[in-house]
Amino acid sequence: MVSSISDHKVRAPSASSLCWARLPRAGLGNLLLVWARASVFANLNGLPLWVSGWNRIRVGPILRGERPRYYGGYFLPQPGVSCWSKLRARICLPRVFEPALAPSPGMNRKSLYLFSEIPHWKDYFAGIREWRNEVRQALNEMLAPRIRQEIHHYQSPIVSIHVRRGDFRELRSGEDFAQVGLVRTPTDYFKSIIISLRHVAGCTLPVTLFSDGSDGELDELLRLGDVHRHRPAAAITDLLLMSRSKVVVASAGSTFGYWAGFLSDAPLILHPDHIHAPIRPPSVNTCCYEGSAVGEPDNWPRLLRDNLRAISAAC
């Protein structure tokens, strides 16, 4: 039997205890990691959840000439936490930093449970992987009405490819891609994936590119045929639209693309040099492939080939 968060809740703690997701200065994918950990902990322990930081303006993207990263208005306010409760908690309560995502035996003690750290890149989804369904539900429930309307405006893509550019740099001469972070996934990799996906599927699967790069940077992919660029909407809309694709291809090291894969019930293709831990739980990955796709496509893992052929048959 699959358990739920409600099955693991401990006895109701003091109403004075509070869980606080103090979001750092980061992109949406990283902010969602902090929020999700706090959300899981709050639900496991019957605590009210306070989230701060969605409305912070991030100057870096503006200075780089990119689309501004401002997430205000994406989500509904978290109910049940008054301004007085927040002020009292910050001033009076002892803080417990980054508690383990489990029912806490010390919940009868009045404390402020604080989450603000982005998880280590070796396992971004540690602790929330097993609560994927609950995280998906919580995220859906807090979407603002305008975001819901925007999502419904679009048709779900068949193949979504996230081509991260922006603050990621080009790989330098002599560098080993497997040993560096915040580096752009080579265009040749995406080109090879598109060609191989279509070979296995036995048809020209339509591809949608989600990217913060310029049209010139994407030209080599756009010239492949039936490859189209998605014109950016709200960042959360783009992420959720990717998650509804039949296939998700993520950029190496980008938590934005990883989140699309985490939320999806579709094959998730990851760069082989940057696979450190599963993104989704085994219950999903036994049906929908997660991992790399390298070498001759006819020799790709059986599950991936079966997934792709089922997608082709349904298109």
C-alpha positions as CSV (number, residue, x, y, z in Angstrom):
1,M,0.0,0.0,0.0
2,V,1.3,3.5,-0.9
3,S,1.5,5.7,2.1
4,S,0.6,9.4,2.2
5,I,1.8,12.3,4.2
6,S,-1.3,12.2,6.3
7,D,-0.5,8.6,7.4
8,H,2.7,9.9,8.9
9,K,1.6,12.9,10.8
10,V,2.5,13.1,14.5
11,R,0.2,14.5,17.2
12,A,-0.8,18.1,16.6
13,P,2.0,20.4,17.7
14,S,1.6,23.6,19.6
15,A,-0.1,26.3,17.4
16,S,2.9,28.5,18.2
17,S,5.3,26.3,16.2
18,L,5.8,27.3,12.6
19,C,7.5,26.1,9.4
20,W,9.2,28.8,7.3
21,A,10.4,28.5,3.7
22,R,12.7,31.5,3.4
23,L,13.5,31.3,-0.3
24,P,17.0,32.4,-1.3
25,R,18.0,34.5,-4.3
26,A,17.9,31.8,-7.0
27,G,16.0,30.7,-10.1
28,L,12.6,29.1,-10.0
29,G,13.8,25.5,-10.0
30,N,16.0,26.0,-6.9
31,L,13.3,28.0,-5.1
32,L,10.8,25.1,-5.7
33,L,13.3,22.7,-4.1
34,V,13.4,24.8,-0.9
35,W,9.6,25.3,-0.9
36,A,8.9,21.6,-1.5
37,R,11.1,20.5,1.4
38,A,9.4,22.9,3.7
39,S,6.0,21.9,2.4
40,V,6.6,18.2,3.0
41,F,8.0,18.8,6.5
42,A,5.0,21.1,7.4
43,N,2.5,18.5,6.3
44,L,4.3,15.6,8.0
45,N,4.2,17.5,11.3
46,G,0.8,19.3,11.0
47,L,2.5,22.8,11.0
48,P,1.3,26.0,9.3
49,L,3.7,26.9,6.4
50,W,5.0,30.4,5.8
51,V,6.7,31.1,2.5
52,S,8.6,34.2,1.8
53,G,10.7,35.3,-1.2
54,W,8.5,34.7,-4.3
55,N,8.2,38.4,-4.9
56,R,11.9,39.2,-4.7
57,I,13.3,40.9,-7.8
58,R,16.5,39.2,-9.1
59,V,18.9,41.7,-10.6
60,G,21.4,39.3,-12.3
61,P,19.2,38.3,-15.2
62,I,18.3,41.9,-15.9
63,L,21.9,42.9,-16.0
64,R,22.7,40.1,-18.4
65,G,19.9,41.2,-20.7
66,E,17.8,38.1,-20.0
67,R,14.1,37.8,-19.3
68,P,13.5,39.1,-15.7
69,R,13.2,36.4,-13.0
70,Y,10.3,37.7,-11.0
71,Y,7.8,35.2,-9.6
72,G,5.4,37.4,-7.9
73,G,1.8,36.6,-8.7
74,Y,2.5,33.0,-9.7
75,F,1.2,31.5,-6.4
76,L,-1.7,32.2,-4.0
77,P,-0.8,33.4,-0.5
78,Q,-0.3,30.6,2.0
79,P,-3.4,30.6,4.3
80,G,-3.4,30.4,8.1
81,V,-0.3,32.4,9.1
82,S,-1.0,35.9,10.4
83,C,1.5,38.8,10.3
84,W,1.6,38.7,14.1
85,S,2.4,34.9,14.1
86,K,5.3,35.5,11.7
87,L,6.7,38.4,13.7
88,R,6.4,36.5,17.0
89,A,8.0,33.4,15.5
90,R,11.0,35.4,14.2
91,I,11.5,37.3,17.5
92,C,10.7,34.7,20.1
93,L,11.0,31.2,18.9
94,P,14.2,29.2,18.7
95,R,15.2,28.2,15.2
96,V,15.7,24.7,13.9
97,F,17.5,24.8,10.6
98,E,16.9,22.3,7.8
99,P,15.2,19.6,9.9
100,A,15.0,16.1,8.5
101,L,11.9,15.4,6.4
102,A,10.2,13.2,8.9
103,P,7.8,13.4,11.8
104,S,9.7,15.2,14.5
105,P,9.5,13.8,18.0
106,G,10.2,17.2,19.4
107,M,7.2,18.9,17.9
108,N,5.7,19.7,21.3
109,R,8.5,22.2,21.7
110,K,7.7,25.7,20.3
111,S,10.1,26.3,17.5
112,L,10.5,28.0,14.1
113,Y,11.5,25.3,11.6
114,L,13.5,27.1,8.9
115,F,14.2,25.9,5.3
116,S,16.4,28.2,3.1
117,E,19.2,26.0,1.7
118,I,19.2,24.6,-1.8
119,P,19.8,20.8,-1.6
120,H,23.2,19.5,-2.8
121,W,23.5,18.8,-6.5
122,K,24.3,15.2,-5.8
123,D,20.7,14.6,-4.9
124,Y,18.4,17.6,-5.5
125,F,15.2,15.6,-4.7
126,A,16.3,13.8,-1.6
127,G,13.5,13.7,0.9
128,I,10.8,14.9,-1.5
129,R,11.1,12.1,-4.1
130,E,8.9,9.7,-2.1
131,W,6.3,12.5,-1.6
132,R,6.1,13.4,-5.3
133,N,2.3,13.0,-5.6
134,E,1.8,15.3,-2.5
135,V,4.2,17.9,-3.8
136,R,2.5,17.9,-7.2
137,Q,-0.9,18.4,-5.5
138,A,0.4,21.2,-3.3
139,L,2.0,23.0,-6.2
140,N,-1.2,22.7,-8.3
141,E,-3.4,24.0,-5.4
142,M,-1.3,27.1,-4.9
143,L,-1.2,28.3,-8.6
144,A,-2.8,31.7,-9.2
145,P,-5.9,31.7,-11.4
146,R,-4.0,33.6,-14.2
147,I,-1.4,30.9,-14.3
148,R,-4.0,28.2,-14.6
149,Q,-5.6,30.1,-17.5
150,E,-2.3,30.6,-19.2
151,I,-1.4,26.9,-19.0
152,H,-4.8,25.9,-20.5
153,H,-4.1,28.2,-23.4
154,Y,-1.4,25.9,-24.7
155,Q,-1.5,22.4,-26.2
156,S,0.8,19.9,-24.5
157,P,4.0,19.3,-26.5
158,I,5.1,15.9,-27.7
159,V,8.8,16.2,-27.1
160,S,10.0,19.1,-24.9
161,I,13.7,20.0,-24.8
162,H,15.0,22.4,-22.3
163,V,18.1,24.2,-23.7
164,R,19.5,26.2,-20.8
165,R,21.7,29.2,-21.8
166,G,21.4,32.4,-19.7
167,D,23.9,32.3,-16.8
168,F,25.3,29.0,-17.9
169,R,28.7,29.4,-19.7
170,E,30.2,27.6,-22.7
171,L,32.5,24.6,-22.1
172,R,36.1,25.8,-22.2
173,S,38.7,24.1,-24.3
174,G,40.2,21.2,-22.5
175,E,37.5,21.0,-19.9
176,D,35.7,17.7,-19.1
177,F,32.0,18.3,-19.2
178,A,31.4,15.7,-16.5
179,Q,33.6,17.6,-14.1
180,V,32.1,21.1,-14.3
181,G,28.9,22.7,-13.4
182,L,26.8,25.6,-14.6
183,V,28.0,24.8,-18.2
184,R,25.8,24.8,-21.3
185,T,24.9,21.4,-22.6
186,P,26.4,21.1,-26.1
187,T,24.0,21.7,-29.0
188,D,25.3,18.6,-30.7
189,Y,24.0,16.5,-27.8
190,F,20.4,17.9,-28.3
191,K,20.7,17.4,-32.1
192,S,21.7,13.8,-31.7
193,I,18.9,13.2,-29.2
194,I,16.3,14.6,-31.6
195,I,17.5,12.4,-34.5
196,S,17.7,9.3,-32.3
197,L,14.3,9.8,-30.7
198,R,12.7,10.0,-34.2
199,H,14.6,6.9,-35.3
200,V,13.3,4.8,-32.4
201,A,9.7,6.2,-32.8
202,G,9.7,5.6,-36.5
203,C,8.3,9.0,-37.3
204,T,9.2,12.7,-37.1
205,L,8.1,13.5,-33.5
206,P,7.3,17.2,-33.2
207,V,9.9,18.9,-30.9
208,T,9.3,22.1,-28.8
209,L,12.4,24.0,-27.5
210,F,12.1,25.8,-24.2
211,S,15.1,28.1,-23.9
212,D,16.5,31.3,-22.6
213,G,18.9,31.4,-25.5
214,S,18.6,33.5,-28.6
215,D,17.2,32.3,-31.9
216,G,20.7,32.3,-33.3
217,E,21.9,30.0,-30.6
218,L,19.0,27.6,-31.4
219,D,19.3,27.8,-35.2
220,E,21.0,24.4,-35.6
221,L,18.2,22.7,-33.8
222,L,15.4,24.7,-35.5
223,R,16.7,23.7,-38.9
224,L,16.1,20.0,-38.2
225,G,12.5,20.2,-39.3
226,D,9.3,20.2,-37.2
227,V,11.3,21.7,-34.4
228,H,9.7,24.8,-33.0
229,R,10.5,27.3,-30.3
230,H,8.1,28.0,-27.5
231,R,7.8,31.7,-26.9
232,P,8.3,32.2,-23.2
233,A,5.3,32.7,-20.9
234,A,5.5,32.9,-17.1
235,A,8.3,30.7,-16.0
236,I,6.0,28.4,-14.0
237,T,3.8,28.0,-17.0
238,D,6.7,27.0,-19.1
239,L,7.9,24.5,-16.5
240,L,4.4,22.9,-16.1
241,L,3.9,22.8,-19.8
242,M,7.1,20.9,-20.2
243,S,6.0,18.5,-17.5
244,R,2.9,17.6,-19.6
245,S,4.9,16.6,-22.6
246,K,5.1,13.0,-23.9
247,V,9.0,13.2,-23.6
248,V,11.1,15.5,-21.5
249,V,14.8,16.2,-22.4
250,A,16.6,18.2,-19.7
251,S,19.7,20.4,-19.8
252,A,22.5,19.1,-17.6
253,G,22.6,20.7,-14.2
254,S,19.4,22.8,-14.6
255,T,16.9,22.3,-11.8
256,F,14.3,24.0,-14.0
257,G,14.3,21.1,-16.4
258,Y,14.7,18.6,-13.6
259,W,11.5,19.9,-12.0
260,A,9.7,19.4,-15.3
261,G,10.9,15.8,-15.3
262,F,10.0,15.3,-11.6
263,L,6.4,16.4,-12.2
264,S,6.0,14.4,-15.4
265,D,4.7,11.0,-16.2
266,A,6.8,10.7,-19.3
267,P,10.2,9.4,-20.4
268,L,12.9,11.7,-18.9
269,I,16.2,11.9,-20.7
270,L,19.2,13.2,-18.8
271,H,22.7,13.9,-19.9
272,P,24.9,10.9,-19.0
273,D,27.7,13.0,-17.5
274,H,25.4,14.6,-15.0
275,I,23.2,11.8,-13.5
276,H,23.9,11.7,-9.8
277,A,20.6,10.4,-8.2
278,P,17.1,9.5,-9.4
279,I,14.8,12.4,-9.8
280,R,11.5,10.5,-9.5
281,P,10.5,7.5,-7.3
282,P,10.8,3.9,-8.6
283,S,7.0,3.7,-8.8
284,V,7.2,6.2,-11.7
285,N,10.4,5.0,-13.3
286,T,9.4,1.4,-13.6
287,C,6.8,2.6,-16.2
288,C,8.3,5.8,-17.6
289,Y,12.0,5.7,-18.4
290,E,14.4,8.0,-16.6
291,G,18.1,8.2,-17.5
292,S,20.5,8.6,-20.4
293,A,20.1,7.8,-24.0
294,V,23.5,7.2,-25.5
295,G,25.0,5.1,-28.3
296,E,23.0,3.5,-31.1
297,P,19.3,4.1,-30.6
298,D,18.5,0.5,-31.5
299,N,20.5,-0.4,-28.4
300,W,18.8,2.1,-26.0
301,P,17.2,0.6,-22.9
302,R,14.1,-1.5,-23.7
303,L,11.8,0.6,-21.5
304,L,12.7,3.8,-23.3
305,R,12.2,2.2,-26.7
306,D,8.8,0.8,-25.7
307,N,7.8,4.2,-24.3
308,L,8.7,6.0,-27.5
309,R,7.0,3.5,-29.8
310,A,3.8,3.8,-27.6
311,I,4.0,7.6,-28.0
312,S,4.4,7.2,-31.8
313,A,1.4,4.9,-32.1
314,A,-0.8,7.4,-30.2
315,C,0.2,10.4,-32.2
